[in-house]
Amino acid sequence: MTTKMFGTGHRPRARLVRLLALGLTLLCLRAFASGWGPLLAQSPATVATPRASDLPAATSLADEDRATDQAVRFLENRLRSDPEDAGAYSKLAGYHLQRLRETGNVQYLTLALGAARSSLAVVPEERNIGGLTTLAQAEYAGHEFAAARDHARRLIELDPGKSTPYGILGDALLELGAYDEATEAFRQMEARGRSVGTETRLARFASLQGDTGLAQRRLFTGLALALDAPAPPRETVAWCRWQFGETAFALGDYETAERDYRDALTTFPGYVNALASLGRVRAARGDISGAIAQYEQAVLRLPDPTFVAALGDLYALAGREGDAARQYALVDQIGHLSAVNGALYNRQLALFHADHGMQAEDAYGDAAREYGVRRDIYGADAVAWTALKAGRTAEAQEAIQQALRLGTRDARLFYHAGMIARGVGDQVSARDYLQRALALNPQFDPLQAALARKALGN
């Protein structure tokens, strides 16, 4: 019996079996040419939550930038000589989406949408599954969730045996707040075979439902499947490790969160999500200067409004009021640079304004308009928080109940619920929610957590 390759190092069969028992639900190993025959793992729903020590050690994975750039140039040259090559367009769209995931640069989103639409202009969807798939994925990435949902449904009609369309459908339905339908879509996806995409999607859904243990087990399985690939995809592995950190941070486990973020950066140096999250956890651990340094790196790579606003908050805590004001002004500028930015960042801008007591009515209007078409729990939370700041307490009360309806364990949701209760004079509920927020994650936000403690003290 041979030794199976797991990640970038050799691990004996006994080690793999132990990991499987903790939730590493691998596909039949015969598919990976291991010669072991089918090893079926236990369901993640029935096994113990993995410990940090159970995660395989992080190693730097191959930089795919050069290969991706070469593939893009090849496809672009191909299309110059044959602009009717629908397959080349859809492959090009896929590479642009990969670069979007790696960098967060919205220019790649525009390129992906254009390439996917060009593919379908050459060959219609009935004979162009690849083009329709990349279009639905790009629409989802661009927050065109209803269009992504509709195109995913069309993909299922055209190719019902594949799991990918169900994943896109489930993703879009989650964002639209259609949670029962999303459950069925993910059930259908899982029935068609487990994969990294299946496990990470189910992890997110478990987290939304308040089951953080199951979310961690699903992520563990997803990471294992990614590392088990012949050439583990760098961005996918880094994303999984970053998500482990996000789960730990949400539970107030800052030491584990920091380790996970650093593991993501070991895997993918400069990975911007992990850079920003490392700044957030450094702030939670009291290292404001270290947090500023991390966020400055993140903002240089990707001026996402959330990162820019967080950097502004840290400057304010450090007494650098001028620097803070410049970051706050930049948040609005970024959000209004283009229609694409407006679609991507509308909710972030509304919450930023509510957090900082700015443009209360406009923030409420933006949140309410988005919630009219995107009725997920975080959309309800944005309506609730902005409504409170705009003096619309009855609407805030109604919306926050919708935000809490899945049982999500999120300190920020509890904080908003507590402040809304406080705003209507319900001191018992206010104290309960604020205590829950701070017990779950005492430093969930550098400024807002301090306001929660102040409210409890009063």
C-alpha positions as CSV (number, residue, x, y, z in Angstrom):
1,M,0.0,0.0,0.0
2,T,1.4,3.4,-1.0
3,T,1.6,6.6,0.9
4,K,-1.0,9.2,-0.2
5,M,0.0,12.8,-1.0
6,F,-1.9,15.3,1.1
7,G,-1.1,18.9,0.4
8,T,2.6,19.4,-0.3
9,G,4.0,16.7,2.0
10,H,3.7,13.0,2.3
11,R,1.5,11.7,5.1
12,P,1.0,8.0,6.1
13,R,-2.3,6.3,5.7
14,A,-2.9,6.3,9.4
15,R,-2.6,10.1,9.6
16,L,-5.2,10.5,6.8
17,V,-7.6,8.1,8.4
18,R,-7.4,10.1,11.6
19,L,-8.1,13.3,9.7
20,L,-11.0,11.7,7.9
21,A,-12.5,10.8,11.3
22,L,-12.5,14.5,12.2
23,G,-14.4,15.5,9.1
24,L,-12.1,15.1,6.1
25,T,-14.7,13.7,3.8
26,L,-12.7,12.8,0.7
27,L,-14.1,11.6,-2.5
28,C,-13.4,8.0,-3.4
29,L,-9.6,7.9,-3.4
30,R,-9.6,5.7,-6.4
31,A,-10.4,8.9,-8.4
32,F,-7.1,10.3,-7.3
33,A,-5.2,7.2,-8.5
34,S,-4.0,6.4,-5.0
35,G,-4.7,2.7,-5.3
36,W,-6.4,2.6,-1.9
37,G,-9.9,1.9,-3.0
38,P,-12.9,3.8,-1.7
39,L,-12.4,5.4,1.7
40,L,-15.7,7.0,2.8
41,A,-15.5,9.5,5.7
42,Q,-18.1,10.2,8.3
43,S,-20.5,13.1,7.7
44,P,-19.3,16.4,9.0
45,A,-22.5,16.7,10.9
46,T,-21.7,13.7,13.1
47,V,-18.0,14.2,14.0
48,A,-16.0,16.3,16.5
49,T,-15.1,19.8,15.7
50,P,-11.4,19.9,14.5
51,R,-8.8,21.4,16.7
52,A,-6.3,23.9,15.4
53,S,-3.6,21.3,15.7
54,D,-5.5,19.0,13.3
55,L,-5.0,21.5,10.4
56,P,-2.1,20.6,8.1
57,A,0.8,23.0,8.4
58,A,0.6,26.0,6.1
59,T,3.2,26.0,3.2
60,S,3.6,28.5,0.4
61,L,1.9,27.2,-2.7
62,A,2.9,27.8,-6.3
63,D,2.3,31.3,-7.7
64,E,-0.1,30.9,-10.6
65,D,0.1,34.5,-11.9
66,R,2.6,33.8,-14.7
67,A,0.7,30.8,-16.0
68,T,-2.6,32.8,-15.8
69,D,-1.1,35.7,-17.7
70,Q,0.2,33.4,-20.4
71,A,-3.2,31.8,-20.7
72,V,-4.9,35.1,-21.0
73,R,-2.5,36.3,-23.7
74,F,-2.9,33.1,-25.6
75,L,-6.7,33.4,-25.5
76,E,-6.7,37.1,-26.4
77,N,-4.4,36.3,-29.4
78,R,-6.7,33.4,-30.4
79,L,-9.7,35.7,-30.4
80,R,-7.9,38.3,-32.5
81,S,-7.5,35.6,-35.2
82,D,-10.8,33.9,-34.6
83,P,-13.4,36.3,-33.0
84,E,-16.1,33.6,-33.3
85,D,-14.4,31.2,-30.9
86,A,-17.1,31.0,-28.1
87,G,-15.0,28.5,-26.1
88,A,-12.1,30.9,-25.9
89,Y,-14.3,33.7,-24.7
90,S,-15.7,31.5,-21.9
91,K,-12.3,30.3,-20.9
92,L,-11.1,33.9,-20.8
93,A,-14.0,34.9,-18.6
94,G,-13.0,32.1,-16.2
95,Y,-9.4,33.4,-15.9
96,H,-10.7,37.0,-15.3
97,L,-12.9,35.6,-12.5
98,Q,-9.9,33.8,-11.1
99,R,-7.9,37.1,-11.0
100,L,-10.9,38.8,-9.4
101,R,-10.9,36.3,-6.6
102,E,-7.1,36.7,-6.2
103,T,-6.9,40.5,-6.2
104,G,-10.4,41.9,-5.6
105,N,-9.8,44.3,-8.5
106,V,-13.3,45.0,-10.0
107,Q,-11.7,45.6,-13.5
108,Y,-11.5,41.9,-13.8
109,L,-15.2,41.6,-13.1
110,T,-16.0,44.0,-16.0
111,L,-13.7,41.9,-18.3
112,A,-15.3,38.6,-17.2
113,L,-18.8,39.9,-17.9
114,G,-17.7,41.2,-21.3
115,A,-16.0,37.9,-22.2
116,A,-18.9,35.7,-21.1
117,R,-21.5,37.8,-23.0
118,S,-19.3,37.7,-26.1
119,S,-19.2,33.9,-25.8
120,L,-23.0,33.8,-25.7
121,A,-23.3,36.3,-28.6
122,V,-21.3,33.8,-30.8
123,V,-23.0,30.6,-29.7
124,P,-26.4,30.7,-27.8
125,E,-26.9,29.3,-24.4
126,E,-28.5,26.0,-25.6
127,R,-25.2,25.0,-27.1
128,N,-22.9,27.0,-24.8
129,I,-22.9,25.7,-21.2
130,G,-19.4,27.2,-20.6
131,G,-20.4,30.7,-21.6
132,L,-23.6,30.6,-19.6
133,T,-21.8,29.2,-16.6
134,T,-19.2,32.0,-16.6
135,L,-21.9,34.6,-17.1
136,A,-23.8,33.4,-14.1
137,Q,-20.7,33.3,-12.0
138,A,-19.7,36.8,-13.1
139,E,-23.2,38.1,-12.4
140,Y,-23.0,36.7,-8.9
141,A,-19.6,38.3,-8.3
142,G,-21.1,41.6,-9.5
143,H,-24.1,41.4,-7.1
144,E,-26.5,40.8,-9.9
145,F,-28.0,38.1,-7.8
146,A,-31.4,37.8,-9.5
147,A,-29.8,37.4,-12.9
148,A,-27.3,34.8,-11.5
149,R,-30.3,32.9,-10.0
150,D,-32.2,32.9,-13.3
151,H,-29.2,31.8,-15.4
152,A,-28.3,29.1,-12.8
153,R,-31.9,27.7,-13.2
154,R,-31.4,27.8,-17.0
155,L,-28.2,25.8,-16.6
156,I,-29.9,23.2,-14.5
157,E,-32.5,22.8,-17.3
158,L,-29.8,22.4,-19.9
159,D,-27.5,20.1,-17.8
160,P,-29.3,18.8,-14.7
161,G,-26.6,16.2,-13.8
162,K,-23.9,18.8,-13.0
163,S,-23.3,20.2,-9.5
164,T,-21.9,23.6,-10.4
165,P,-25.3,25.2,-11.5
166,Y,-26.8,24.2,-8.1
167,G,-23.9,25.8,-6.3
168,I,-24.4,29.1,-8.3
169,L,-28.1,28.9,-7.6
170,G,-27.7,28.3,-3.9
171,D,-25.2,31.2,-3.6
172,A,-27.6,33.6,-5.4
173,L,-30.6,32.4,-3.3
174,L,-28.6,33.0,-0.1
175,E,-27.9,36.5,-1.1
176,L,-31.6,37.1,-2.0
177,G,-32.7,35.7,1.4
178,A,-34.5,32.7,-0.1
179,Y,-33.0,30.3,2.5
180,D,-35.4,27.4,2.1
181,E,-34.8,27.3,-1.7
182,A,-31.0,27.7,-1.1
183,T,-31.2,24.6,1.3
184,E,-32.7,22.5,-1.5
185,A,-30.1,23.8,-4.1
186,F,-27.2,22.9,-1.8
187,R,-28.8,19.5,-1.1
188,Q,-29.0,18.8,-4.8
189,M,-25.4,20.0,-5.2
190,E,-24.2,17.7,-2.4
191,A,-26.1,14.8,-3.9
192,R,-24.0,15.2,-7.1
193,G,-20.7,14.7,-5.3
194,R,-18.7,16.4,-2.6
195,S,-16.2,19.0,-3.6
196,V,-14.4,22.0,-2.2
197,G,-17.2,24.2,-3.4
198,T,-19.9,22.0,-1.8
199,E,-18.2,22.0,1.6
200,T,-17.4,25.7,1.7
201,R,-20.9,26.6,0.7
202,L,-22.4,24.3,3.4
203,A,-20.0,25.8,5.9
204,R,-21.3,29.3,5.2
205,F,-24.9,28.1,5.5
206,A,-24.1,26.4,8.8
207,S,-22.6,29.6,10.1
208,L,-25.6,31.6,9.1
209,Q,-27.8,29.2,11.0
210,G,-25.6,29.6,14.1
211,D,-23.9,26.2,14.0
212,T,-20.2,27.3,14.1
213,G,-19.0,23.8,14.9
214,L,-20.5,22.4,11.8
215,A,-19.2,25.3,9.8
216,Q,-15.7,24.6,11.0
217,R,-16.0,20.9,10.2
218,R,-17.2,21.7,6.7
219,L,-14.3,24.2,6.2
220,F,-11.9,21.5,7.4
221,T,-13.2,19.1,4.8
222,G,-13.1,21.7,2.1
223,L,-9.5,22.6,2.9
224,A,-8.5,18.9,2.9
225,L,-10.1,18.4,-0.5
226,A,-8.3,21.5,-1.9
227,L,-4.9,20.3,-0.5
228,D,-5.6,16.8,-1.9
229,A,-5.6,18.1,-5.5
230,P,-2.6,17.3,-7.6
231,A,-1.8,21.0,-7.7
232,P,-3.6,22.7,-4.8
233,P,-5.1,26.0,-5.9
234,R,-3.4,28.7,-4.0
235,E,-6.3,31.1,-3.7
236,T,-8.7,28.4,-2.7
237,V,-6.4,27.1,0.1
238,A,-5.7,30.6,1.3
239,W,-9.4,31.4,1.3
240,C,-10.2,28.4,3.4
241,R,-7.5,29.3,5.9
242,W,-8.8,32.9,6.0
243,Q,-12.3,31.6,6.6
244,F,-11.0,29.5,9.6
245,G,-9.7,32.8,11.0
246,E,-13.0,34.6,10.4
247,T,-14.8,31.8,12.3
248,A,-12.4,32.0,15.2
249,F,-12.5,35.8,15.3
250,A,-16.3,35.7,15.4
251,L,-16.1,33.6,18.5
252,G,-13.6,36.0,20.2
253,D,-10.7,33.5,19.8
254,Y,-8.1,36.1,18.6
255,E,-5.0,33.9,19.0
256,T,-6.4,31.2,16.8
257,A,-7.7,33.8,14.3
258,E,-4.3,35.4,14.0
259,R,-2.6,32.1,13.4
260,D,-5.1,31.2,10.7
261,Y,-4.7,34.6,9.0
262,R,-0.9,34.2,9.0
263,D,-1.3,30.7,7.6
264,A,-3.4,32.2,4.8
265,L,-0.5,34.7,4.1
266,T,2.0,31.8,4.2
267,T,0.0,30.1,1.5
268,F,-0.6,33.2,-0.5
269,P,1.7,36.1,0.4
270,G,-0.1,39.4,0.1
271,Y,-3.6,37.8,0.1
272,V,-5.5,41.0,0.8
273,N,-8.4,39.5,2.8
274,A,-6.0,38.0,5.2
275,L,-3.9,41.2,5.4
276,A,-7.0,43.2,6.4
277,S,-8.3,40.6,8.8
278,L,-4.8,40.4,10.4
279,G,-5.1,44.1,11.0
280,R,-8.5,43.7,12.6
281,V,-7.3,41.0,15.0
282,R,-4.2,43.0,15.9
283,A,-6.6,45.8,16.9
284,A,-8.7,43.4,18.9
285,R,-5.5,42.3,20.8
286,G,-4.6,46.0,21.6
287,D,-1.9,46.5,19.0
288,I,-3.2,49.6,17.2
289,S,0.1,50.5,15.5
290,G,0.4,46.9,14.2
291,A,-3.2,47.0,13.1
292,I,-2.6,50.2,11.2
293,A,0.4,48.7,9.4
294,Q,-1.6,45.7,8.3
295,Y,-4.5,47.8,7.0
296,E,-2.2,50.2,5.2
297,Q,-0.8,47.2,3.3
298,A,-4.3,46.0,2.5
299,V,-5.5,49.4,1.3
300,L,-2.5,49.8,-1.0
301,R,-3.4,46.5,-2.6
302,L,-7.2,47.0,-2.7
303,P,-8.9,50.2,-1.6
304,D,-12.1,48.4,-0.5
305,P,-14.4,50.7,1.4
306,T,-14.5,48.4,4.4
307,F,-10.7,48.3,4.6
308,V,-10.5,52.1,4.2
309,A,-13.1,52.8,6.8
310,A,-11.4,50.4,9.3
311,L,-8.1,52.2,8.7
312,G,-9.8,55.5,9.3
313,D,-11.2,54.2,12.6
314,L,-7.7,53.1,13.7
315,Y,-6.2,56.4,12.8
316,A,-9.0,58.0,15.0
317,L,-8.1,55.8,17.9
318,A,-4.4,56.7,17.5
319,G,-5.3,60.4,17.6
320,R,-4.5,60.9,13.9
321,E,-7.7,62.8,13.2
322,G,-6.6,64.3,9.9
323,D,-5.6,60.9,8.5
324,A,-8.9,59.5,9.7
325,A,-10.9,62.2,8.0
326,R,-9.0,61.6,4.7
327,Q,-9.9,57.9,4.9
328,Y,-13.5,58.6,5.6
329,A,-13.7,60.9,2.6
330,L,-12.1,58.3,0.5
331,V,-14.8,55.7,1.4
332,D,-17.5,57.8,-0.4
333,Q,-15.2,58.5,-3.4
334,I,-14.6,54.8,-3.9
335,G,-18.2,53.9,-3.6
336,H,-19.2,56.3,-6.3
337,L,-16.4,55.8,-8.8
338,S,-18.6,53.7,-11.1
339,A,-21.9,51.8,-11.4
340,V,-20.0,48.6,-10.6
341,N,-18.6,50.0,-7.4
342,G,-22.1,51.3,-6.5
343,A,-23.6,47.9,-6.8
344,L,-20.8,46.2,-5.0
345,Y,-20.4,48.6,-2.1
346,N,-23.9,50.0,-1.5
347,R,-24.5,48.1,1.7
348,Q,-21.0,48.8,3.0
349,L,-21.5,52.5,2.4
350,A,-24.8,52.6,4.2
351,L,-23.4,50.9,7.3
352,F,-20.3,53.1,7.2
353,H,-22.5,56.2,7.3
354,A,-24.7,54.7,10.1
355,D,-21.6,53.8,12.2
356,H,-20.2,57.3,11.9
357,G,-23.4,59.3,12.2
358,M,-23.3,60.6,8.6
359,Q,-26.0,61.1,6.0
360,A,-28.6,59.2,8.1
361,E,-31.6,59.5,5.7
362,D,-29.5,58.7,2.6
363,A,-28.0,55.7,4.3
364,Y,-31.4,54.4,5.3
365,G,-32.8,55.0,1.8
366,D,-29.9,53.1,0.2
367,A,-30.2,50.2,2.6
368,A,-34.0,50.0,2.2
369,R,-33.8,50.1,-1.6
370,E,-31.3,47.3,-1.7
371,Y,-33.4,45.2,0.8
372,G,-36.3,45.6,-1.6
373,V,-34.6,43.1,-4.0
374,R,-32.0,41.4,-1.7
375,R,-33.8,40.3,1.4
376,D,-31.1,38.4,3.3
377,I,-30.5,38.8,7.0
378,Y,-27.6,41.2,6.6
379,G,-29.7,43.4,4.3
380,A,-32.3,43.4,7.1
381,D,-29.6,44.3,9.6
382,A,-28.5,47.2,7.4
383,V,-32.1,48.5,7.2
384,A,-32.4,48.1,11.0
385,W,-29.2,50.0,11.8
386,T,-29.7,52.8,9.4
387,A,-33.3,53.1,10.4
388,L,-32.3,53.6,14.0
389,K,-29.8,56.3,13.1
390,A,-32.5,58.0,11.0
391,G,-34.9,58.0,13.9
392,R,-37.2,55.3,12.4
393,T,-37.3,53.1,15.5
394,A,-40.4,51.1,14.6
395,E,-38.8,50.1,11.3
396,A,-35.6,49.3,13.0
397,Q,-37.3,47.0,15.5
398,E,-39.1,45.1,12.7
399,A,-36.0,44.8,10.5
400,I,-33.7,43.6,13.3
401,Q,-36.1,40.7,14.0
402,Q,-35.7,39.7,10.4
403,A,-31.9,40.0,10.7
404,L,-31.9,37.6,13.7
405,R,-34.3,35.0,12.3
406,L,-31.8,32.3,11.4
407,G,-30.1,32.3,14.8
408,T,-26.8,33.6,13.4
409,R,-24.1,34.1,16.1
410,D,-22.7,37.5,15.1
411,A,-21.7,40.0,17.7
412,R,-22.5,42.9,15.4
413,L,-26.1,41.7,15.0
414,F,-26.5,41.4,18.7
415,Y,-25.0,44.9,19.2
416,H,-27.4,46.4,16.7
417,A,-30.3,44.6,18.4
418,G,-29.2,45.9,21.8
419,M,-28.9,49.5,20.6
420,I,-32.2,49.4,18.9
421,A,-33.9,48.0,22.1
422,R,-32.1,50.7,24.0
423,G,-33.4,53.3,21.6
424,V,-37.0,52.3,22.3
425,G,-36.6,52.1,26.0
426,D,-36.5,48.3,26.4
427,Q,-33.6,48.2,28.8
428,V,-33.9,44.5,29.6
429,S,-33.6,43.4,26.0
430,A,-30.9,46.0,25.4
431,R,-28.7,44.7,28.2
432,D,-29.3,41.1,27.2
433,Y,-28.3,41.7,23.5
434,L,-25.3,43.9,24.4
435,Q,-24.0,41.4,26.9
436,R,-24.4,38.6,24.3
437,A,-22.4,40.7,21.8
438,L,-19.5,41.3,24.1
439,A,-19.5,37.8,25.6
440,L,-19.3,36.3,22.1
441,N,-16.7,38.7,20.7
442,P,-15.5,41.4,23.1
443,Q,-13.6,43.4,20.5
444,F,-15.8,42.8,17.4
445,D,-15.1,46.4,16.2
446,P,-12.6,48.9,17.5
447,L,-15.2,51.7,17.8
448,Q,-18.5,50.0,18.1
449,A,-17.5,47.5,20.8
450,A,-16.4,50.5,23.0
451,L,-19.8,52.0,22.4
452,A,-21.5,48.8,23.4
453,R,-19.6,48.7,26.7
454,K,-20.5,52.4,27.3
455,A,-24.1,51.7,26.7
456,L,-24.0,48.8,29.2
457,G,-22.4,51.0,31.8
458,N,-25.1,53.6,31.4
